[in-house]
Amino acid sequence: MDDSAVLHHQYLVVFRAGSASIVPWGRGLQVNALHLDGRSVITIRTRYVDKGLESPLPGDLWVEVKGDAESIEHAVSTMGSAAATILTVVAFATNAAIGDMEPELAFDCTPGVKERAFLQSLLPEERPILGRGRRVPDDAVYALMWAIEGYRAAHGEFERLIRAMAQYRLALNHWKWGHETMSTAHLYMGMEALTKVVLRKRLLESNSSEEELAREMGIDPMSLGPGERLSTLLDAAIRRKVLFCGDDECHRSAKKASDGFEHGFMPFEEVREHALLVRDKTAAYLRTAILDLLEKELGQEHREALLSPPFSKPIGKWPLVKYARGELVGEADALADAEMEYPLMKWRSAIKAAQMDEDGEYQLVVEETLSPRLGDGVQFRLKSFEVWQP
């Protein structure tokens, strides 16, 4: 076979991503790049790390993409974009964070060629970090992908839907104490991305003009003020009355948090105060609005499943936080060991046993060893050992 005759070789690219969305052991998701090109096949699994325990521990998400490309660089770029779209849908369905992908391996797998391009990047050694995770509901994920495709075929919408989901995924990646401003800003941008989709659907279903719909929503097209545009007022009404379900207080605070952060006209502490009030409600409104749009294509059963526990509650990708709380006891003023700047504990944490049940839940035995590094005459009295989830 003449290599020069092959205009597009076949490549396989492997990506990794930190993830709170976990694919059960021995299973995987396989899709055709959300049917964007009909060629790239994407397989998603969780990589399980063998630490010599009873059960392997979940590590990063493993994303394998196989398809045609002009070069190995082109393969990494285009296949990465296709895989990112799929991961956005998976994170949205699971309501659990999936971090940024990193390309780990790429090579030419075209049958019959003699020389093949190869690329490998050096990534940190994978190690399981104790934290919350959630099993990917594979049936619902497949149903959601087909629903998005069906909605695009029926209404010509795709980019804005995916954009809104991508903003939701970015919000999940900041779902942690102290990151409320970033989460809320992305959620409100998701609302803005979804606005035109909802507006066009309303116009189509009611067979109305923008002027007629505006009147239904309490806007008089004949009494616009200087510089006011009907489309802008209608967009704002759609967000407030439809996407935020008439919750004016939540809409107002979410908008202030997003605009104050984006445009820098509000003290950061005040921005965060607004975000703290409405982050969770805004997330619920956005996710419900997207699923409501797709209800006909998705089906009531899958919609209700994705809006019910455990998938109704967002979770981020952060490790569990551990605290040793107690008292330093002694009359000495030199609290730290002579070789240390501060009084502290040398802390070693080890997983001694890990067992996974049929439902994918883990029972862990963890050993914590605290070695005080304190000044002469100073002791540490442990009062509590605490483990907190973000």
PyMOL commands that set and color helices and strands:
alter all, ss='L'
color gray80, all
select helices_A, chain A and resi 3-5+33-35+72-94+138-155+159-172+180-206+210-216+221-223+230-243+248-263+268-293+295-298+300-306
alter helices_A, ss='H'
color red, helices_A
select strands_A, chain A and resi 9-17+21-22+29-31+41-49+57-69+102-108+118-120+134-135+321-329+344-356+362-373+379-388
alter strands_A, ss='S'
color yellow, strands_A
deselect
rebuild
show_as cartoon
